Amino acid sequence: MTVPFIPFEQGEPLLDWIALTDALARGHDMPRAQIGDTFLYRGDDTLLNRAAWIDGLGIAVKSATIYPANPAREVPMVNGGVTLYSDTDGTLEALVDFHLVTKWKTAGDSLLAARRLARPDSRRILIVGAGTVGRSLHAAYSAAFPDARFTVWNRTHSAARDMAQALPNLTATDDLEAAVRAADIVTSATMSTDPLIKGDWLQPGQHIDLIGAYRPDMREADDAALRRATLFVDSFDTTVGHIGEIKIPIEAGTISRGDIVADYYDLDRFRRPSDDAITLFKNGGGAHLDLMTARYVLSAWQSRS
């Protein structure tokens, strides 16, 4: 049997944001994943391998090559692929484009939480960060909140304007505080190490979705935001001891691990305490989500007419 390669351009039209979040939910009904990351270096170049094994779902290895000099060669800085292996006998089942899995995994991870935590009548969505992930979030949130109007803020306002011109139902703003105060949902995907989103700005009934911080020194929301909100994460294993958004305030005693209501392995607890509650979700990612997403992609590929 020929092992399929699923490229970005041919794979993406087959995918659906709501179906993906349903697949992610089903994936968390299975046994907790084993995950592991490895890094190799050559000067400024990096190879990152992220692996996950879920009993009943199989194995995925997501390899990313990061070559900082590539843009000068007119080649993308980050490349790679996701290999899927059979849970039954370990044989290779598919090779999936790295960027396809990463795009849909990252935004889909946040959308699953928003479908359960955000008020269903949310109509004003703020995107903080006008990069590639911000554009994916616009597509994902549009699927679940089709009547929403979007606003985008970015440190470099010209990038926000460019994004607003390229996408429907999107307006750029240069006033972050006012935009946060006016939003029903705030979804943030920045590279910030200093908190951008202040707890004093938050309003009853909001849902806050934090994506950008991935290192121990990175944060997008301040202590006041975490203290005011009801907290959720996608995985305790990939957030609590690893990402500054959660790690720093726990070590400082601002919050405790017990303040985090649940991760995705306890999805029944992903619900708003009240209409007026502020919910906050930390999207930490992880290879187990790459595996679940790649399995969904392969299923869609195999079902195509």
Long-range contacts (C-beta under 8 A, 24 or more apart in sequence): 3-92, 3-93, 3-94, 3-95, 4-94, 4-95, 4-298, 4-301, 5-94, 5-95, 5-96, 6-94, 6-95, 6-96, 6-97, 6-100, 6-297, 6-298, 6-301, 7-97, 7-100, 8-97, 8-99, 8-100, 11-96, 11-97, 11-100, 11-297, 11-300, 11-301, 12-100, 14-297, 14-300, 14-301, 14-303, 14-304, 15-104, 15-296, 15-297, 15-300, 16-143, 16-300, 17-104, 17-107, 17-108, 17-111, 17-139, 17-140, 17-143, 17-144, 18-143, 18-144, 19-296, 19-300, 20-104, 20-108, 20-111, 20-293, 20-296, 21-108, 21-111, 21-112, 21-115, 21-144, 23-292, 23-293, 23-295, 23-296, 23-299, 24-108, 24-109, 24-112, 24-264, 24-289, 24-292, 24-293, 24-296, 25-112, 25-264, 25-267, 27-54, 27-57, 27-288, 27-289, 27-291, 27-292, 27-295, 28-264, 28-265, 28-267, 30-54, 30-55, 30-56, 30-57, 31-55, 31-56, 32-237, 32-265, 33-286, 33-287, 33-288, 33-291, 35-237, 35-238, 35-286, 35-287, 35-288, 36-287, 37-287, 44-68, 44-69, 50-286, 50-287, 50-290, 51-287, 52-286, 52-287, 52-288, 52-290, 52-291, 53-291, 54-87, 54-288, 54-291, 54-292, 55-87, 56-87, 57-87, 57-291, 57-292, 57-295, 58-84, 58-85, 58-86, 58-87, 58-93, 58-291, 58-295, 59-84, 59-85, 59-86, 59-87, 59-90, 59-291, 60-84, 60-85, 60-287, 60-290, 60-291, 60-294, 60-295, 61-85, 62-98, 62-101, 62-102, 62-287, 62-290, 62-294, 63-98, 64-98, 82-290, 82-294, 84-291, 84-294, 84-295, 84-298, 93-298, 94-294, 94-298, 94-301, 96-294, 96-297, 96-298, 100-297, 101-290, 101-293, 101-294, 101-297, 102-290, 103-132, 103-136, 104-136, 104-293, 104-296, 104-297, 105-285, 105-289, 105-290, 105-292, 105-293, 106-133, 106-136, 106-211, 106-283, 106-285, 107-133, 107-136, 107-137, 107-139, 107-140, 108-140, 108-293, 109-234, 109-283, 109-285, 109-289, 110-137, 110-140, 110-187, 110-209, 110-211, 110-281, 110-283, 111-140, 111-141, 111-143, 111-144, 112-264, 113-209, 113-232, 113-234, 113-270, 113-281, 113-283, 114-141, 114-144, 114-185, 114-187, 114-207, 114-209, 114-281, 115-144, 116-267, 116-270, 116-271, 117-207, 117-232, 117-270, 117-271, 117-272, 117-279, 117-281, 118-145, 118-184, 118-185, 118-207, 118-279, 119-184, 119-205, 119-207, 119-272, 119-275, 121-184, 122-148, 122-184, 122-185, 122-207, 123-147, 123-148, 123-149, 123-184, 124-148, 124-149, 124-151, 124-182, 124-183, 124-184, 124-185, 125-149, 125-150, 125-151, 125-183, 125-184, 125-185, 125-186, 125-187, 126-150, 126-151, 126-152, 126-153, 126-179, 126-180, 126-182, 126-183, 126-185, 126-186, 126-187, 127-151, 127-152, 127-153, 127-170, 127-187, 127-188, 127-189, 128-152, 128-153, 128-154, 128-176, 128-186, 128-187, 128-188, 128-189, 128-190, 128-196, 128-197, 128-220, 129-153, 129-154, 129-188, 129-189, 129-190, 129-212, 130-154, 130-156, 130-159, 130-160, 130-162, 130-163, 131-159, 131-189, 131-190, 133-189, 133-211, 133-212, 134-163, 134-189, 135-163, 135-166, 135-167, 137-187, 137-189, 137-211, 138-167, 138-170, 141-185, 141-187, 142-169, 145-185, 148-184, 148-185, 151-179, 151-182, 151-183, 153-179, 155-190, 177-201, 185-209, 187-211, 188-212, 188-220, 188-221, 190-220, 191-218, 192-218, 192-219, 192-220, 193-217, 193-218, 193-219, 193-244, 194-219, 195-219, 195-220, 195-221, 195-222, 195-225, 196-220, 196-221, 197-221, 197-222, 197-225, 198-222, 198-224, 198-225, 199-223, 199-224, 199-225, 199-226, 199-227, 199-228, 199-229, 200-224, 202-228, 202-229, 202-278, 203-278, 204-276, 204-277, 204-278, 205-275, 205-276, 205-277, 205-278, 206-278, 206-279, 207-278, 207-279, 207-280, 207-281, 208-278, 208-279, 208-280, 208-281, 209-281, 209-283, 210-245, 210-280, 210-281, 210-282, 210-283, 211-283, 213-243, 213-244, 213-245, 213-282, 214-243, 214-284, 214-285, 215-243, 215-244, 216-242, 216-243, 216-244, 216-247, 216-248, 217-244, 218-243, 218-244, 218-245, 219-244, 219-245, 219-248, 220-245, 221-245, 221-280, 223-249, 223-252, 223-254, 225-280, 226-254, 226-255, 226-259, 226-280, 227-254, 227-255, 228-278, 229-277, 229-278, 229-279, 229-280, 230-261, 230-272, 230-273, 230-277, 230-278, 230-279, 230-280, 231-255, 231-259, 231-260, 231-261, 231-280, 231-282, 232-260, 232-261, 232-262, 232-263, 232-270, 232-279, 232-280, 232-281, 232-282, 233-260, 233-263, 233-281, 233-282, 233-284, 234-263, 234-264, 234-281, 234-282, 234-283, 234-284, 234-285, 234-286, 234-289, 235-263, 235-264, 235-265, 235-284, 235-286, 235-288, 236-260, 236-263, 237-286, 238-284, 238-285, 238-286, 239-263, 239-282, 239-284, 242-284, 243-282, 243-284, 245-282, 246-282
